[in-house]
Amino acid sequence: MKLITRHTRAPRSGAFIRCPYCQNVSLVRHFSWSALACDHCSESVPKDRWGYCDRSEVNPVDILRLGSPVTLRDGDEWASWIPAGDCVISLYGTGGKERSRNRMEDRIQISLEVALRQVQTHLEYGWKMDVRGKGVI
C-alpha cells in the first residue's frame, strides 16, 4: 500500500483507498479533494494520509459492494459482475485466452445481494480474480 501524493491519478474504474485509522477500503473516482471523511469510522483524514490500494489487495466482494466491476476466472471459464444503477449485470462465458475468442454464455440482471452471494460462492469454489483486474473481459 502506497500513500497518495499530488501525482496520484485514479483510473477510469476508480481507485481504492484505505483509511489509516480503521483500515476500511473506499472507492474514489478522482483525487481533487484535500481531506475526506472515512465511511466507516467518520474520521476526517487529509489526502496525504490515505493509502492507495491495488485491486489485487481488495476482496472481490468488497470491490463489487463499492460499485466497481469484478471478473473472476477458473481456467477457461469466466464470470463478470458489472454494477448498473440499482442492479448488477451478471455475465458468464468461456475463452478469453491468447488465441481463443470470448463466448458469452449468459447475461442477466440481478440484485446486488444476489451478486454478492454469487461472487462469494465462486471464491469459495476456488475462482480467482482475473489477472488483468479490469472487471470486464
N, C-alpha and C positions, 0 to 999 in steps of 0.2 A: 504494500500500500504506500503510495506516494502522496505528499502534501500538495494541495492546489497552489499554483503560482499564478502570476498575472499572464503567463503564456499558455496556461491550460485551456484547451478548447474541448467542447462537447461534440461527440459525433451526432449524426442525424437521428439516431435511435435513442439518444440521451446518454448521460453519464451517471454512473453510480458513485455516490459519495458516502463516507462513513463518519458518523458523529464521534468526536474524540472522547466524549463523556460516557455515552451508553453503548457505543459500537453498533447502533442501529443503522441500516442502509437506507438511503433515499435516492430517488431518481430526479435529476435536473436536466433540463433541455438546453440551458445556457449558463454562463458564468458572469452575467452582467449584474452582479449584486455584491455588496460589501460584507454583509452578515446574513445569516439565515437561522431561523428557529428550527430546532430538531422536531420532527413529527412525533417522536416517541417520548423524549424527556422534556420538551418545551424549552430547552436551554438555548439562548441566543449565542451563536458561535460565529466568530469572524471567519471570513473566507479562507485565510491562510492557515487555519487550524483544522479544516475539514480534510479528510483523507480521500484520495481518488482510488476507486476500486476497479480492477479489471473484471469483465463479465465472468471470467472463469472462477473468480473468488466469491461470487454470489450464488446462492442456491437458486436453481431454475424456478422453483415455486415462488420465491420472493421476487424474482425478475418479472414473472407474469403478474403477480399481485400488484406490483408497482406500475404496471401498464406498458411494459416493453415486450416485444415478441420473443418467443423461445422456440428453439428447434432441438429435438433430441434424436439420436441416431443409434440404431442397433444393427451393425453390419451394413447391409444394403437397404434396409428399411429406415424411413424417417417419419417424424411426426412434428408438425409445427402448430403453434397456437399464437394467433395474432389478435390482440385486443382491438375491438371495433366499437367504441362507444360503450353501451351498457351490456354488450355480449362479446363473445370471443369466437373467432373463426378458427375451426379446427381442420387441419389438413393432414392427410396420411398419404404415403406413397413409397415407391421404391426407386432405386437408382441414385444418380447424382454423383457417382464416382467419375474418374477421369474421362473415360471414353463412352460411358453409357449415358443415356438420357433419363431425365426425371420422368416418372409416370405417376400422376396424381390418381390415387385410388378413390378418395372421398373428400368432400368439403362440406362441413356443416356448421351452423351457428349454434352455440351452446352458451349457457350462463357461466359467469366467472367461477362460481363454486364448483361446477362440474369440471371445468377446465383445470382448476387447481387439483382436484382429486385425480384426474387423468394424468397430469404431469407427475404427481407423487407416486401413482401406481407404476408408471413407466420407469421412474427412477428405482423403485423397489425391485423391478424385474431386471435391472442392470443396464438400462439405456443410459447413454452418456450425452452430455451437451455437445452439439455439433462443434467441431474444432474451429470452424470459421467464426462461430459465436455471433452470427448476424441475426439469427432469429427467423430467417426466411431462407428456404432452399432456392 
